[in-house]
Amino acid sequence: MTSVLDSATHGGTPIQASFDELGRPLREATFCVVDLETTGGSAADGSGITEIGAVKVSGGEVLAEFQTLVNPQSAIPPFIAVLTGITDHMVASAPRIEQALPPFLEFARGCVLVAHNAPFDVGFLKHFAENQGLPWPGFEVVDTARLARRVLTRDETPDCKLATLATVFRSPTPPIHRALDDARATVHVMHGLFERLGPLGVQTLEELQTFSSRVSPAQRKKRHLAEQLPHAPGVYLFRDAQHRVLYVGTSKDLRSRVRTYFTASETRSRMGEMVGLAESVSAIECTTSLEAAVRELRLIKQHKPRYNRRSRHPERGHWLKVTPEPWPRLSLVRSVLDDGATYLGPFNSRRSADKAAAALHEAFPIRQCKDRLPLTPRRSPCILAEIGRCLSPCDGSIDAASYAEQIERLRTAMLADPGPVVSALQAKMAALSDACRFEEAGAHRDRLAAFLRAAARIQRLRAVTRCPELVAARRNDQGVWEVHVVRHGRLAAAGTIPAGVQAGEWVRRLRAGAETVVPGPGPIPAATAEETEKILRWLELPGVRLVHLDDEWSCPIGGAEGHRRRLDAVEASRSELVPFEDRRELRVHHQPAR
């Protein structure tokens, strides 16, 4: 630490340094920028180091470089070898970590250690230093990934990966998953970040280390925006100078939550950027947390705030549709029409929808051609018909009644019993695994998973959306009964029963004043899927009591949910039991569970 009394003198009198000169200037510090290549994700799991690369810099100048391959004393997984280009042959004659680590520590001694995703690299180095009984030098550490998340906005870069940042800062050395090249790229990223930090008043190491928790003057000046908000549950909306909504959130205590955006507890860089643009905060009080969550979804859908990443575009979902025509087929569509068709979805991506469609085609050989067929088609069969994967209505190979039976079985698999799809895909996976065609078997497993998740979702949603009215109550943490009126899967009213009133009469009035819900077409006729799923999660909480129900609320006993849970349980157990490097192999080969 530089002394307050500078050692320099003028006429024999010590010169007191200004406050700007306190601390260690970044331009005078020596940094050791390091990068490692390893055989896995954690030294504690037995992974080893295969390469160390480092660059020593000061004042923007490169002072020295360090590079060595390291023999990890274990086989390098094929995935790692492909990624890095480092093979077992290359490291066979390389020093082991016991010989490679001491020279590196000596090279870095007295420097500030810098790495991109520093906990990874520093964690490996400290682990092996401890194993060898080497004293850890107690380096100060700078993480360029963490720093970038604070400095850069999402408009400048979609993520803070090293390759992305190297492009942003025009590094002449692209990162290629080799230690020295990646360290050189990190040097350019570090200097680019330092240039951004200068105008923000970050000039010393001490300011750099505390930057991630700094509260900017702009944030402090806007603390008054929270003062008019109530200490009550609800939804809050940040707005800019043009009154456009920037961000929507919920809280059990609106004033306390909004205050945190102007303190050091808010460390998300995009939220700091949002607060800098905000000129006002408004609030909508809600009687229950479910009402607040639903209002948040509806407001995000309405305003599409740029700083809300989720739920902005529920209309962009994908659906699989069994077309209502003489010879039905599966069609991928973006909206639900009032056409009497059967729909499966919504899918969050077209890729998931395509996988589910492939699973259904595997179990039901219905036609896959895109055009409409006349009632009596007269065409030549396609290639799918020739290899036995299509019933070929186009050339009269199947009559309309038999084809309709297949379509009805397909609808049943989508909405009630996915057993035929599960059986067909499992048989195919077993045959492919026996033939050691693990990648193809994995593709079928992914198709089955996509179908089961979509089928389980739509079956749960349809169970509640077909109810004209459902009223449920639950005692909250304060002992007050919360009551919600749900109509066709949409929240129509919410409230808490006041003390001393007749509960039945109060609920009757709540129902009478609830929103009138006119259902539209399709399986989710009155709300977004996300809103109905939030309602379902609340209905499934312990202690919820049904007060009133029109029609019935039930799911098929042999539905997709049980199959989905078993599939997820298998995936979870594989992740927990299989070692890290083997998991990476499984992801490459997509080997299915047998």
PyMOL commands that set and color helices and strands:
alter all, ss='L'
color gray80, all
select helices_A, chain A and resi 19-21+26-28+43-45+78-84+88-91+97-108+118-131+144-151+162-168+179-200+205-213+217-221+223-226+254-262+269-277+289-303+314-316+350-363+383-386+393-395+400-415+419-434+438-465+503-512+529-539+560-577+580-589
alter helices_A, ss='H'
color red, helices_A
select strands_A, chain A and resi 5-10+13-16+30-38+49-58+61-69+112-115+141-143+234-239+245-251+280-285+318-322+330-333+342-347+470-475+481-487+490-496+545-549
alter strands_A, ss='S'
color yellow, strands_A
deselect
rebuild
show_as cartoon
